[in-house]
């Protein structure tokens, strides 16, 4: 069994990013022959190349399935289509792609780190960057599945790496990020790359990498807020003291390939424009954006793809980022969200023509003055998220030396600037007008249900994470049951037979992604160990270690 698994594992490494299967659904596959995307000999290109072949910003077909058709649905930012994942029914091929991407990422970076270990201290800055990126990739895997195989990069190579618990993985993440900060803080004889073109994220800027690593440290520390407050506080303070992102100049962005090769344009541009599948605003997102901030809905917006003008079906007031994010519907000009997780075939009482993708608001920032935005960079980590992490940490007493309101307002201002509406931020932040969840933008206004300071912070963070960082939005939903979102209407009846729509019942939401079937058959011993570490059955309703099923939602709607 081990020999067979080893052969399959090695084969998967050689096929990083390559899949040729095609669905009947609105999805695409790479028509090109697979090539070697990672140089396995230690060189600068070895480290530089892993940025493009690892999660979450990956080439088109896997990105569409893993991100747009899974995580975006679970975060309830986007909806649309008849994909089974909308109803929390797993697609084993897509789960396999997720699992493969995580394992290949770890293995590829381990190869780089092993080679760097042989170089001694000469390339400590490059070693630090590799450590940070390994944590980046592995932490996403843990937050998807729970226990995962996490092989080390020192000592003897283990042919069938064991699963480890999320608790052990997070302890390793914090240690690695602390070491990376130390390495980047010290002088080095060599830059990260002698050719800075290999660093497509920070252009060989050591200080930006250091702040990025510490910001990731802060993000992961807050993940433990409910399960281990002591470690959360210690690690959050450590990250802030070490120095996190200080301005939008520190943003981590992944540019598309300069040659425009297949699957390398901005992901959502490919999905909605090149491949023709609308990406609709969810009803949950509509309720968060409507009314808050007290700013009138602009009458001049149109659908970029069809030219359809705005209809009368829209809220009177809207978060001004909302109309930058979403266009009116392609066919009728309505600005409304698609009901989360509705399977129209199960509702004979409804007119199915009124629940097509073309009659709901769709992603609307994919063109710029009529030109398709193929070269928009992919947001990996933005300064505004760091502000909201600091705001939460300060408000909940996890760290000292910060003011929650100040950090909250910095985050909102940064997000407004990101979406080109900076001139409206002051009026927005002073408004007590509430969204449908009951949340206002003014930090000091805590009147009414759904309007606690924590609900404000996480609501603003959620909006600011749209769309590339929806993974973090899903993580917050599981950790805090925030922000307020609808319950997916037609969830898998085998797990949710009651059809409850209670937004405060955390068991109504998806908690994790199931392991691929191949793990059960080809790696049975380790798979069974993983279930023991998981502490439950391998299904989407089983909570991951850091998710204690807490509810901080007070919304009455």
N, C-alpha and C positions, 0 to 999 in steps of 0.2 A: 504493500500500500504506500509506504513512504517513498519507494523508488518511483512509483507512478506519479505521486503528487509532486515529487521533485522535478520530474520531466515536464509535467504540465506547468509548474511554476516558472521554470526557466523559459519554457516556450512563451509564456505570457509576457515575460520581460522583453523578449525579442519582438513581440508584437504590440508593444506599447502604442496605444492610440489607434490600433488597426482593427476594425470590425467591418464586415461586408454584408451582414444580414440586413434585410429591408422589411419594414412593417407595411401593413395595408393602410396605416394611419398617415396623417400629414406629418411625415418625418423624412429625413434624408440620410444618405450614407455616403461615405467617401468613395468616389469612383476610381480613385487612383490606386496604384499598387502600394502596399505598405513599404515604408522605408525605415532605415535606422535613424530614429529621432534622438538617440542619446549615444554619445561616444563613450564607450565603456573604459577606455584608457584615460588615465588622469591627464587632463589638460584643461585649459580655461573653458573650452567649449563644453566639457562634461558638465560643469556646474551651470553655465549659462543656458544650456539646452533644456535643463529640467524645468525651467520656468514655464516653458510653453507646453510641456507634456504632462504637467501635473494639475491636479484640481485646485481651484474650481474653474479656472478659465482655460478650457480645453477645446480641441477642434470640434467643428460643427455637430456631427451626428451624436457623439457621446454627450456633448454639452446640452443639446436639445433635450435628450431623454433625462439625463441626470438632473439638470438645473430647471429648465423651463417646464418639463412635464412631471416633475416630482417635487423638488424643493419649493418652487414658486407656488404650487398648489398647497403644500403643507403650511407655508407661511401665510397663505390666503391673500397674497398680493395680486395675483393674476388668476384667471380662470379661462375656460373655453375648451371646445372640442368634446369628444366622447371617450376620452382616454380613461382606462380603468383606474389609473392612479388618482383621478379626481375623487374617487369613491373610497380611497384607501385600500384598494385591491392591488396587490403587488404584481409587477411584471418581472418575472425572474430574469429575463435577459437584461433588463435595465438595472436590476439589483446587482447582477454579475458585473456590469460595466462599472458601477460604483465601487464595488469591492475590488475589482481588478485595478482600477485607477489608483486606489489607495495603496494597495500592496506593491504595485509597480513603482509608484512614487517613492515609497520608503526604500525599496530595494535599490533603485537607481541612485538615490542620495547616499545610501549606505556605501555604495561602490565608490562614490566621490570621497566620502569621509575616510574610508579605509586607505585610499590612495594618499589623502592628505596627511593621515597619521604617519605615513612613511616619510613624509617630507619634514617632519619635526615642526619647529616653530616658524619656519620661513614663510608660511602662508596662513598665519593665524586669522587674518581678516577674512580670507576666503573660507576658512574652516568655520568661522562664526556665522557667515551667511548660509552655509550649508546646514548648520545646526538649526538656524531659525526656520529655514524652508522645510526641513524635516518635521519640525514641530507643527508648522502650518498645515502640512499635508496629513500627518497622522492625527492631529486633533479633529480635523473634519471627519475622518474615518470613525473615530471614537464617538463623535456626536451624531453620526448617522446610525451606526450599528450597535454601539456599546463596546463590549470586549472585542478586540481585534488582535491578530498576530502583529507584534511589534518587535522585529528582530533588531539586535544591536549591531553596531559597526566595529566593535573591538573583539578581539579573541577569535575563537574558532567559528567558522560559518556554520549555522544550524540549518540542516537541510529542510526541516519542516518546522518553522518557527512556531512556538506555542502562543496561544491566545493569552493576553494579559488583561487584568481588570481595568476599567476606566480610572479607578482610584490610583492604581500603580502607574498608569500611563500619564495622568496629570502630574503626579509627583516627578516623573521623568521630564515632562515638558518644562516645569518650573526650573529644575536643575539645569537643563540644557539652555534655557533662555538666560538664566543668570550667568552661566559661563560665557555665552555668546556676548553678552553685554561687557563682561570683563575683557574678553579678547578684543572687542572693537574699541574699548576705552584705552587700551594700551597701544603704544607705537608699534609699528610693524615695518620690517625691511621692504615689504612688497605691498602694492595696492591689492585690492580684491581681484582685479583683473588688470593685466598689463595692457590689454586692449579693452577700453571701457565700453566698446560697442557690445560686448557680451552681456553687460549688465543692462538689460532692457527695462528694468524697473526703476533703479535709482542712479544710473549713469555713473557708477563707481563712487558714489558718495557714501563714505564710511559713516558719517554722522546720521544720515537719513536711515541707513540700515539699522543703526543702533537704536534710534527712536522707534523704528518700525518693530523691532524685536521686543522692546519694552512695552509698546502699545499692545502687541499680541499677548504679552505677559499679563497686562491689565485685563484684557478681554477674557482670558482664561481664568484669571483669579475671580472675577465676578461670576463666572459660571458656577462656582462653588458656594455662592451666597446662602443657599438653603441647606445644603448637605454638610458643609464644613465651614462655618462662619469664621472660626479661628484661622484656618489656612487662608481663607478668602481675604481677611483683613491683612494678614502678614504679607501675602504675595502682592496684593493691590498696593499697599504702601511701598513695598520694595520697588515695584515697577514705576510708580510715580516719582519716587526719590531718584531713581536711575535716569529718568528723563524720557517722556513720551513725546508724541507728535505735538508740535507747538503752533502750527499754522497750516493752511491748505498747501503751502509749498512742500510739506512733508508727505502729501498724499501718495499712497502706493497705487500706481496705475500700470496696467499691462497693455502695451500698444498692440494693434494687429500686426501681422507680418507685412513688411514693406512690399513684398512682391505680390500681395493680394491673392495668394494661392488658396485653393479650395478649403473651405471650413475655417478661414482665418480672418474674415471680416468681423466686425462687431457682431456678437452673437444674435442679439434680438433683431438687428437689421436683416440678417439672413433668415430668421424664422418667419418674420411677418411680411417682409417685402420680397426677398429673393425666392423664398419657398411658399409664400402666399397664405400662411396660416395666421389669422388675427390673434393677437394676444390681448385679452379683454381685462379691463378693470373688474375686480371682484366687488361684490356687494359690501364686503367688509371694508375694503379700501374706500369705497364711495362714502360710507358712513363716517369714516375717520376724517375725510377731506371736506365734507359738506358742512358749511356753516362756521367752522372754527376760524377765528381771526377777524370776522366781521367785514371782509372785503367782497365787494360786489362781483358776481360772476361776469367775466368779460363777454360781451355780445359778439365780438368779432371772430371768435375761434371757428375753424372749419376742420373737416377731416382731410388730412394731407393726401391720402391715397385717392379719394373719390372726389374731393372738392365740395362735399356736402356741407352746407351751412348748419350752424347750431339750430336745433329746434327749440321749442318752448319747454321741453322736458329736461330740466336741469335745476339744481338748487339755486336759491336766490344769492347766497354767499358761498364762497369756496376758499379753501387754502390756495393761494396763488400758485403754489407749486403744482397743484392738481391739474390745471389746464396746460401746464408745460409737460407733465407726465402723460396725460391722456387726451386724445382727440375725441370729438363727438363720434357717434357710431357711423360706420361706413355708409349705411343705407338710408337711415332716417334722421341722422343728426342728433339723436338723443345722447345726453351725457349721464349715463347711469351704469351701475355695476351689474355684472352677471351673478345670479344667485350661486353662492358657493356650493360646489359639489352636487348640483342638481342633475339627475338623470331624467330627462324629459319623457323618456319612454315609460317611466313609472308614474306619470301624472296624466292620465287620460282626460282629466277634467280641465287641463290647460291646452291652449292653442299652441302647438309646437312652432308655428311660424313666428311667434313672439319671443322665442327663446333661442334664436340663431345667433351666432357670433356677430353677424353684420349689423345687429340692432342694439349692440351694447358698445360703450366707449372702449376704445382700443389704444394701445401704446402709441404715443403721439410725438415723440422727440426724435424719430428716426430719419427725419429729413431736415435739412437746413437750407432755407431759401430755395426750396424745391429740389435740392440735390440730396441724394441718398447718403446718409452718414455711415459709410462703410468703415471709416477709419477712426471712429470714436473709440477711445481706450476703454478697457474693462476696469471698473473700479474694484480694487482688491481690499483697500482699507482707507477710509477717509478721515480727515481731521475731525469732522463733526461727530463721528462715532466716538472718538476718544473723549470729546467734550461731554457727551451723554454718559459714557462710562464713569467719568469723574463726577458728574452730577449725581448719579445714583450712589456712588461710593461715599460721597460727602453727605448726601441726604440721609443715608442709612447708618451713618457713623462708622463706616468701615475704614476711613482714612482721616487724617488730620491735615489742617493747613489749606483746605479748599472750601469754597462757598458754592453750595448747590445751585442757587439761582444764577450766579455769575456764569458757571459752567453751562447751565441749561441755555441761557441766552446766547452764549458764544456758539453753542451747537446749532441753534436755530438760525442765527445770522450766517454761519458758515454754509448751512444747507440752502438757505435762500440765495446766497451768492452762487453756489453750485448750479442752481436751476435758473439763474439769470433774473431773479426778482428781488435783489437786495434792497431796492428802494422801498419795498413794501414791508420790510421786517419790523420796523419800529411800530407802525400802526398795528400790525399783527400781534406783537408781543404785549401791547397795552390793552388788547381787546379782551372782554369777558364773554363774547359770543361763543357758544358751545357747538361742538359737532353732535352728531346723532348719538354718540356714546355718552355725551354729557361733559366732555372735556373741553376746557378753554385753553388758550395759549398763554394767558397771563399767569405767571408763576405763583403770584400771591393770592390769586382767586381760587379758593378751594370750596366754593359753595356748590352744593348739589351732589347727587350721586354720579360716580364716574369721573370725579374731578380732583382726586388726590394728587399730591406732588409726584408720587411715583408713577401714577397713570399718565401724567403730563410728560414726564421724562421719557418713558418707554414709548408713548405714542409718537413723540417727536423723533425719537431714535428710529422707530419703525419706518416712518415716512422718509427719513434721511437715508435709510438703507436701500431704498428702492432704486433700481431693480436688481443690481448685480450682487448685492450682499444679503439676499433674502435668507440665506442659511442662518445668519445671525438673528434675523427676525423670528425664524422658527425656533431657534434655541431659547430666545426670551419667552416665547409663547409657552414652551414646555416648562421653563424654569419658574415663571411668575404668573402664567395665564394672562399676560398682557402683551399687546393692547387688547381692547375688546374686539372680538371678531365673531362673526356668525358661526354657527355649527354647520358643517357640511351636511346638506339635506339628505343625501342618499348614500350614507356610508355603508360599508360592507355589512350586510345584515347578519352574517355569521358571527360577527364580533359585537355589532351594535344593533340588536334586534328591537330595541325599544323605540328608536327614532326620536329620542330626546333632543330638544333644541335648547336646553339650558346652557347659557353661555358661561355660567359660573361653575358648572360641573366639568372639571378638568379631564375626566375620563371620556368626554365626548370628542376629544381631539387626538390626532395621530401622535404617537410617542417615539417611534423609531422606524427604521427600514429593516426588513427581514434579511437574513443571510441568504446568499444564492443556494439553490438546490445542490449545486456541485460540492459545496462544503459538507453537506450531509452524507453524500455518497462517496466522495473521494478522500475526505478528511474527517471521518466519523469520530474518531477518538478525541481529536482536538475540538471538533464541533460540540460534542457533549460536554467537554470541559467549559467551553464558552457559555453554554446554557447555565451551568452551575454558577459561573461568575456573573452572568446576567441576572440571575435570581428569579427567573421566570421563563415562560414559554417563548419560543421564537415567533412572535407575532407583533403586529404594529401597535398594539395597546400596552405592551410591556414597557415600563419606564426604565430609562437609563439611570445609572447610579446617582448622577447629580440632580435628577428630576424627582423631587419628593411629592409632586402633585399639589403644590401650593396654589392658592387662588388669591390674587390681589386685585381682582376686577370687582369694582363696586357699581358698575353701570346698571341702570334700571331698564335699559332698552336692549 
